[in-house]
Amino acid sequence: MTKLYLVPTPIGNLDDMTFRAVKVLKEVDVILAEDTRTSGKLLKHYDIATPMQSHHMHNEHKVVESLVRRLKEGTSMALITDAGTPAISDPGFLLTRACVKNNIAIECLPGATAFVPALVNSGLPNDKFIFEGFLPPKKGRQTRLKLLAEETRTMIFYESPHKLLKTLTQFADYFGGDRLVSVSRELTKLYEETVRGTVVEVLTHFENKAPKGEFVIVVEGRR
């Protein structure tokens, strides 16, 4: 039976690719890739010659129907993103939802996701947590922060380097400067780093050391 495979890819270290993921990518008819140039390097590394098709946030609305039609006709597909698990702050949800509605089988392979290692090595409670992904850039941002100020579970955010200081400053304003936080950057890569402390302490650290790389922020819930 035709399937859509959701295949996680490494978030940095190419050795984190699983044997099963490589096998699936070699066997499907087509690979849907967020950025074919980025994914091309991964496929070349593992000698995967399967044809790729671009599937990203700017075109996924337009191509979902045609992809569903091709799946129904018997084309097997794998969806990958530039890094991590599809649909986690990346394209994938729209196509997955469409497949569910059309009774097309879906299989999601286990694999790399940035927020899991960041949470586990933060030292903050991880029995209950919420994943917020990226905060709204402008509209709705303050409303979201006010709401999260009352959240008692550990909170996880993704952030880019040019917005890290702004976000940490707002955490101090809305959550309090003494709230514990753990900031991980460049996970699995050569310059991987995790900085832990209060919001003020971690903010001071990155004010003195320019933020570089992609960040996962883990924040203590309200005590």
Backbone hydrogen bonds in HBPLUS format (Angstrom, degrees):
<---DONOR---> <-ACCEPTOR-->    atom                        ^
c    i                          cat <-CA-CA->   ^        H-A-AA   ^      H-
h    n   atom  resd res      DA  || num        DHA   H-A  angle D-A-AA Bond
n    s   type  num  typ     dist DA aas  dist angle  dist       angle   num
A0077-MET N   A0003-LYS O   3.33 MM  74  6.68 170.0  2.34 164.4 167.0     1
A0004-LEU N   A0105-ALA O   2.94 MM 101  6.37 154.7  2.00 149.7 156.6     2
A0107-GLU N   A0004-LEU O   2.96 MM 103  6.36 158.5  2.00 159.2 162.1     3
A0005-TYR N   A0077-MET O   2.84 MM  72  6.19 166.4  1.85 150.0 154.7     4
A0079-LEU N   A0005-TYR O   2.74 MM  74  6.17 159.7  1.78 168.8 176.0     5
A0006-LEU N   A0107-GLU O   2.85 MM 101  6.17 161.8  1.88 146.7 152.0     6
A0109-LEU N   A0006-LEU O   2.97 MM 103  6.19 160.5  2.00 164.6 168.1     7
A0007-VAL N   A0079-LEU O   3.03 MM  72  6.00 167.7  2.04 157.7 161.7     8
A0009-THR N   A0084-GLY O   3.09 MM  75  5.03 157.1  2.14 122.4 125.5     9
A0084-GLY N   A0009-THR O   2.82 MM  75  5.03 148.7  1.92 132.1 137.1    10
A0016-ASP N   A0013-ASN O   3.03 MM   3  5.86 168.6  2.04 125.5 128.7    11
A0017-MET N   A0014-LEU O   3.31 MM   3  5.97 163.2  2.34 119.0 119.9    12
A0022-VAL N   A0018-THR O   3.17 MM   4  6.50 161.9  2.20 152.4 156.0    13
A0023-LYS N   A0019-PHE O   3.01 MM   4  6.27 159.4  2.06 148.8 154.7    14
A0024-VAL N   A0020-ARG O   2.94 MM   4  6.19 163.7  1.96 155.3 158.4    15
A0025-LEU N   A0021-ALA O   3.01 MM   4  6.19 167.4  2.02 152.4 155.9    16
A0026-LYS N   A0022-VAL O   3.04 MM   4  6.23 140.3  2.20 144.0 154.4    17
A0027-GLU N   A0023-LYS O   3.10 MM   4  6.29 136.8  2.29 141.6 153.2    18
A0027-GLU N   A0024-VAL O   3.04 MM   3  5.13 128.6  2.31  97.9 111.8    19
A0028-VAL N   A0024-VAL O   3.06 MM   4  6.17 149.5  2.16 163.2 167.0    20
A0029-ASP N   A0076-SER O   3.04 MM  47  5.23 135.5  2.24 118.5 130.8    21
A0030-VAL N   A0076-SER O   3.28 MM  46  6.71 145.0  2.41 152.5 162.3    22
A0078-ALA N   A0030-VAL O   3.11 MM  48  6.59 147.9  2.22 151.2 160.4    23
A0031-ILE N   A0051-PRO O   2.90 MM  20  6.22 159.2  1.94 156.6 163.4    24
A0053-GLN N   A0031-ILE O   2.81 MM  22  6.16 144.9  1.93 160.3 162.3    25
A0032-LEU N   A0078-ALA O   2.71 MM  46  6.03 165.2  1.73 164.4 169.3    26
A0080-ILE N   A0032-LEU O   2.85 MM  48  6.14 169.4  1.86 177.8 176.0    27
A0033-ALA N   A0053-GLN O   2.86 MM  20  6.05 161.0  1.90 154.4 160.9    28
A0055-HIS N   A0033-ALA O   2.78 MM  22  5.36 156.4  1.83 140.2 138.9    29
A0039-SER N   A0035-ASP O   2.94 MM   4  6.16 176.7  1.94 166.3 167.0    30
A0040-GLY N   A0036-THR O   2.82 MM   4  5.58 134.4  2.03 126.2 138.4    31
A0041-LYS N   A0038-THR O   3.28 MM   3  5.73 137.3  2.47 106.6 115.4    32
A0042-LEU N   A0039-SER O   3.05 MM   3  5.12 116.1  2.47  97.6 113.0    33
A0043-LEU N   A0039-SER O   2.90 MM   4  6.20 166.9  1.91 161.9 165.1    34
A0044-LYS N   A0040-GLY O   2.94 MM   4  6.02 156.1  2.00 143.0 149.8    35
A0045-HIS N   A0041-LYS O   3.05 MM   4  6.17 152.7  2.13 139.0 146.3    36
A0046-TYR N   A0042-LEU O   3.22 MM   4  6.55 143.6  2.36 145.2 153.9    37
A0048-ILE N   A0043-LEU O   2.82 MM   5  4.83 175.7  1.82 144.8 146.3    38
A0047-ASP N   A0044-LYS O   3.17 MM   3  4.92 167.2  2.19 103.9 106.0    39
A0059-ASN N   A0056-HIS O   3.09 MM   3  5.66 152.7  2.16 115.3 122.9    40
A0060-GLU N   A0056-HIS O   2.90 MM   4  5.65 139.0  2.07 166.4 177.3    41
A0062-LYS N   A0059-ASN O   3.01 MM   3  5.40 125.2  2.32 107.5 121.1    42
A0063-VAL N   A0059-ASN O   3.21 MM   4  6.44 143.4  2.35 153.4 164.0    43
A0064-VAL N   A0060-GLU O   3.26 MM   4  5.97 133.3  2.49 148.0 152.8    44
A0067-LEU N   A0063-VAL O   2.98 MM   4  6.16 154.9  2.04 157.2 165.0    45
A0068-VAL N   A0064-VAL O   2.91 MM   4  6.16 160.1  1.95 157.1 162.3    46
A0069-ARG N   A0065-GLU O   3.01 MM   4  6.23 156.1  2.07 145.2 151.9    47
A0070-ARG N   A0066-SER O   3.02 MM   4  6.26 156.8  2.07 143.7 149.4    48
A0071-LEU N   A0067-LEU O   2.89 MM   4  6.15 153.7  1.96 149.0 156.5    49
A0072-LYS N   A0068-VAL O   2.94 MM   4  6.20 156.5  2.00 149.2 155.2    50
A0073-GLU N   A0069-ARG O   3.02 MM   4  6.29 136.2  2.22 138.7 151.0    51
A0075-THR N   A0070-ARG O   3.02 MM   5  5.59 166.1  2.04 150.4 146.4    52
A0074-GLY N   A0071-LEU O   3.04 MM   3  5.21 156.0  2.10 102.8 110.4    53
A0088-ILE N   A0085-THR O   3.28 MM   3  5.96 161.4  2.31 139.7 142.1    54
A0087-ALA N   A0091-PRO O   2.99 MM   4  5.01 136.7  2.18 126.1 123.6    55
A0096-THR N   A0092-GLY O   3.04 MM   4  6.10 159.7  2.08 150.1 156.6    56
A0097-ARG N   A0093-PHE O   2.84 MM   4  6.00 165.8  1.86 158.8 162.2    57
A0098-ALA N   A0094-LEU O   3.03 MM   4  6.21 156.3  2.08 142.7 149.4    58
A0099-CYS N   A0095-LEU O   2.94 MM   4  6.17 151.8  2.02 147.4 154.8    59
A0100-VAL N   A0096-THR O   2.99 MM   4  6.29 155.7  2.05 150.4 156.9    60
A0101-LYS N   A0097-ARG O   3.01 MM   4  6.30 161.5  2.04 151.0 155.5    61
A0102-ASN N   A0098-ALA O   3.06 MM   4  6.23 136.9  2.25 137.7 149.1    62
A0102-ASN N   A0099-CYS O   3.16 MM   3  5.04 126.2  2.46  91.4 105.5    63
A0104-ILE N   A0099-CYS O   2.87 MM   5  4.85 173.0  1.88 148.0 147.4    64
A0103-ASN N   A0100-VAL O   3.22 MM   3  5.17 166.4  2.24 107.2 108.7    65
A0119-LEU N   A0115-PHE O   2.93 MM   4  5.97 153.4  2.01 143.6 150.0    66
A0120-VAL N   A0116-VAL O   2.96 MM   4  6.16 171.5  1.96 160.3 162.4    67
A0121-ASN N   A0117-PRO O   2.99 MM   4  6.02 162.1  2.02 148.3 152.3    68
A0122-SER N   A0119-LEU O   3.23 MM   3  5.22 158.4  2.27 102.9 109.3    69
A0130-ILE N   A0154-THR O   2.85 MM  24  6.35 152.8  1.93 163.1 172.2    70
A0156-ILE N   A0130-ILE O   2.95 MM  26  6.26 140.6  2.11 157.5 168.2    71
A0132-GLU N   A0156-ILE O   2.79 MM  24  5.77 165.2  1.81 160.4 164.9    72
A0158-TYR N   A0133-GLY O   2.90 MM  25  4.95 161.5  1.94 107.9 111.9    73
A0141-ARG N   A0138-LYS O   3.11 MM   3  5.51 166.9  2.13 131.2 132.3    74
A0144-ARG N   A0140-GLY O   3.01 MM   4  6.10 153.5  2.08 142.5 149.5    75
A0145-LEU N   A0141-ARG O   2.98 MM   4  6.27 157.8  2.03 151.3 157.3    76
A0146-LYS N   A0142-GLN O   2.95 MM   4  6.15 158.1  1.99 151.2 156.6    77
A0147-LEU N   A0143-THR O   3.14 MM   4  6.34 155.6  2.21 143.2 149.5    78
A0148-LEU N   A0144-ARG O   2.93 MM   4  6.15 159.0  1.97 149.9 156.0    79
A0149-ALA N   A0145-LEU O   2.97 MM   4  6.09 128.5  2.25 140.0 152.1    80
A0150-GLU N   A0147-LEU O   3.27 MM   3  5.99 161.4  2.31 115.1 119.7    81
A0151-GLU N   A0148-LEU O   3.00 MM   3  4.93 158.3  2.05 103.8 110.9    82
A0222-ARG N   A0151-GLU O   2.68 MM  71  5.79 173.0  1.69 145.8 145.6    83
A0155-MET N   A0219-VAL O   2.87 MM  64  5.04 167.1  1.89 150.6 154.0    84
A0219-VAL N   A0155-MET O   2.76 MM  64  5.04 165.2  1.78 150.9 156.2    85
A0157-PHE N   A0217-ILE O   2.81 MM  60  5.03 156.9  1.86 149.4 156.6    86
A0217-ILE N   A0157-PHE O   2.82 MM  60  5.03 161.7  1.85 143.8 149.8    87
A0159-GLU N   A0215-PHE O   3.01 MM  56  5.16 156.4  2.07 140.4 139.5    88
A0215-PHE N   A0159-GLU O   3.05 MM  56  5.16 158.7  2.09 174.6 169.0    89
A0163-LYS N   A0160-SER O   3.20 MM   3  5.58 156.1  2.26 111.0 118.2    90
A0167-THR N   A0163-LYS O   2.98 MM   4  6.18 162.1  2.01 157.0 162.2    91
A0168-LEU N   A0164-LEU O   2.92 MM   4  6.17 167.5  1.94 159.0 161.9    92
A0169-THR N   A0165-LEU O   2.92 MM   4  6.02 156.3  1.98 146.2 153.1    93
A0170-GLN N   A0166-LYS O   2.98 MM   4  6.23 154.6  2.05 146.2 152.8    94
A0171-PHE N   A0167-THR O   2.87 MM   4  6.18 146.2  1.99 146.1 156.4    95
A0172-ALA N   A0168-LEU O   3.02 MM   4  6.33 152.9  2.09 146.1 152.4    96
A0173-ASP N   A0169-THR O   3.06 MM   4  6.37 149.9  2.15 141.6 150.1    97
A0174-TYR N   A0170-GLN O   2.83 MM   4  5.99 163.5  1.85 154.3 157.7    98
A0175-PHE N   A0171-PHE O   2.67 MM   4  5.22 153.0  1.74 139.9 149.3    99
A0176-GLY N   A0172-ALA O   3.10 MM   4  4.53 133.4  2.32 105.8 116.9   100
A0179-ARG N   A0176-GLY O   3.19 MM   3  5.69 168.2  2.21 117.3 119.6   101
A0200-VAL N   A0177-GLY O   3.23 MM  23  5.11 166.3  2.25 142.2 138.2   102
A0199-VAL N   A0179-ARG O   2.83 MM  20  5.73 130.1  2.09 151.1 164.9   103
A0220-GLU N   A0180-LEU O   2.92 MM  40  5.32 175.8  1.92 155.6 154.2   104
A0181-VAL N   A0197-GLY O   2.76 MM  16  5.69 159.6  1.80 174.0 176.6   105
A0197-GLY N   A0181-VAL O   3.07 MM  16  5.69 148.0  2.18 163.1 168.8   106
A0182-SER N   A0218-VAL O   2.79 MM  36  5.07 152.0  1.86 149.1 157.2   107
A0218-VAL N   A0182-SER O   2.80 MM  36  5.07 168.5  1.81 155.7 159.5   108
A0183-VAL N   A0195-VAL O   2.83 MM  12  5.19 168.8  1.85 151.3 153.7   109
A0195-VAL N   A0183-VAL O   2.84 MM  12  5.19 161.1  1.87 146.2 149.3   110
A0184-SER N   A0216-VAL O   2.90 MM  32  5.24 167.2  1.92 159.8 160.2   111
A0216-VAL N   A0184-SER O   2.86 MM  32  5.24 156.9  1.91 154.0 160.2   112
A0185-ARG N   A0193-GLU O   2.86 MM   8  5.49 157.1  1.91 160.5 167.5   113
A0193-GLU N   A0185-ARG O   3.17 MM   8  5.49 156.4  2.23 148.0 150.7   114
A0186-GLU N   A0214-GLU O   3.22 MM  28  5.78 148.6  2.32 150.0 159.1   115
A0189-LYS N   A0186-GLU O   3.02 MM   3  5.44 157.8  2.07 133.0 137.2   116
A0192-GLU N   A0189-LYS O   3.27 MM   3  5.37 147.8  2.38 119.4 114.7   117
A0202-VAL N   A0198-THR O   2.96 MM   4  6.19 167.2  1.97 161.6 164.2   118
A0203-LEU N   A0199-VAL O   2.85 MM   4  5.94 155.5  1.91 148.4 156.1   119
A0204-THR N   A0200-VAL O   2.94 MM   4  6.08 159.4  1.98 147.7 152.8   120
A0205-HIS N   A0201-GLU O   3.04 MM   4  6.30 152.0  2.12 141.3 149.0   121
A0206-PHE N   A0202-VAL O   3.14 MM   4  6.46 159.3  2.18 149.8 153.1   122
A0207-GLU N   A0203-LEU O   2.90 MM   4  6.12 129.8  2.16 143.4 158.2   123
A0207-GLU N   A0204-THR O   3.25 MM   3  4.99 132.4  2.49  90.4 103.3   124
A0208-ASN N   A0204-THR O   3.14 MM   4  6.34 140.5  2.31 143.0 151.7   125
A0209-LYS N   A0205-HIS O   2.99 MM   4  6.15 119.4  2.37 131.6 148.4   126
